Amino acid sequence: PGGMLGNKGGLVVRLRLGATSLAFVSCHLAAHSHMLSRRNHNCSELLRETASALGPRHLTAAAQFDHVFWLGDLNYRTDLNAAAAAAGEEAPFPTDEEHHGQVLRLVEQGDWGALLGADQLAASRAAGEAFVGFEEGPIAFAPTFKVERSSELVYQQKRIPSYCDRVLWKSAAGLRGAVSQTSLAALPRVSTSDHKPVVATFSLTPSEALRGTMQEVRSGGSRGSRGSSRKSSLFGNVSSSLAAGSVSFTGSRAFASLDVVRPTVRIRGLSASELVDMDYTGGCDPYCVVSANPYELLYSAAHEHVLRKGEAAASTVKHGQDCTWPDDEVPLLRLRGVRTAALPHTTLLLAVLDKDNVILGKDDPVGVVQVALRPVGWSQDSDLPPSFEVEFDEPLVQGMASTDLKSGRPLGRLRGTLSIATTAEAIEEALAEARADGAGEKARTVKLGASAFERRWRCC
């Protein structure tokens, strides 16, 4: 867990339920309508300050878990004037009294759509300034702030009625659709605060165990579908001498072979464009880090962790320039043993960081892109093909923003193609092709400390 405290604050709690990793973020953001920018900064600060307590510093709670739920008094306000300005119109309500009166009329009419169309949180999401990639269920109730401490819904005159109390969630790319909201409601009769509390309930499909459960291994195969009940994942003792394709578990018990493979993932044509300026003098010195969700897909605590990178120095990339990583400097990824049924629900995380050339300085995260390891259009009822490609061209997201909150510029984009082989024959062919093409032959490995579990390479 991690958190930050002050006049306003937040807390992040993580937990694991079977094979499912979860994070819950509760926070109280800056108040008042004119503090929209501060609220967006609060969100980024909370994620940044808690990152090192949760895992790798460049991956915040919004990126490294199967699902993250974000709730609290987020303090985003209703602003009809800002909505009009965004539409190119003049502010229709020059005084707070007129503004308050119009919002009250919309509340009395039950016009939730008009109120949410002037919601600051919705505007921040659309601008890429906060909660990028998060979902929120349909709101079909009156604003929950600012009210009298009464069992009736009576708004105070000194604040514009607003949807301050929110519940949002985000799932890893390979697990989108695994969470569904079953209810979202306010409790108007609760009278202990100047807010009316909001309650949400969810249905969550458990994540696939990478290698099956102990029960499945003992019974000789996978049981049930993705939503079936599971015990803890079996991550133990895969023989390191096994060839490509199916592998079997070893240990004190004679485990039956499951449909477990070690897929190859080759990254081709990796490039970044329109990277935001990160240096004081302008430009960016980018390198890339790859990890996965679940984390164990690439790394094992029982094995030595390595860092891969290209040539020692990278030239500075100025804003507007593209940055391309040659294929021979990008490592060929070999996943740890995974059931083919679980692979489509996993996610590759590609993070771009700016190299800090100041002595004792820290490298700054630029943003992260998530790519599900499954073909486009794949469905739960279909089998994975022996090999397939996934093209991606996505905005970089740092924390929960795709826009630099200081300059207002987009953080940049990352694009490329993943070539994935999943069967023994396809894996052998992919490995042979990679060797012939010299894929990753200029990538170098160095030993890292116990807390650095990345594969990294420099650009240009």
Salt bridges, closest charged atoms under 4 A:
GLU49 OE2 - ARG48 NE 3.78
ASP73 OD2 - HIS28 NE2 3.04
ASP73 OD2 - HIS195 NE2 3.30
ASP119 OD2 - ARG166 NH2 2.86
GLU136 OE2 - ARG166 NE 2.68
ASP165 OD2 - HIS195 ND1 3.01
ASP194 OD2 - LYS146 NZ 2.86
ASP194 OD1 - HIS195 NE2 3.72
GLU208 OE1 - ARG230 NH2 3.32
GLU208 OE1 - ARG339 NH2 2.53
GLU274 OE1 - HIS319 NE2 3.59
ASP277 OD2 - ARG409 NH1 3.51
GLU304 OE2 - LYS447 NZ 3.53
ASP328 OD2 - LYS442 NZ 3.64
ASP363 OD2 - LYS355 NZ 4.00
ASP363 OD2 - ARG456 NH1 3.75
ASP393 OD1 - ARG413 NE 2.96
ASP393 OD2 - ARG415 NE 3.60
GLU433 OE2 - ARG268 NH2 3.45
ASP437 OD2 - ARG266 NH1 3.09
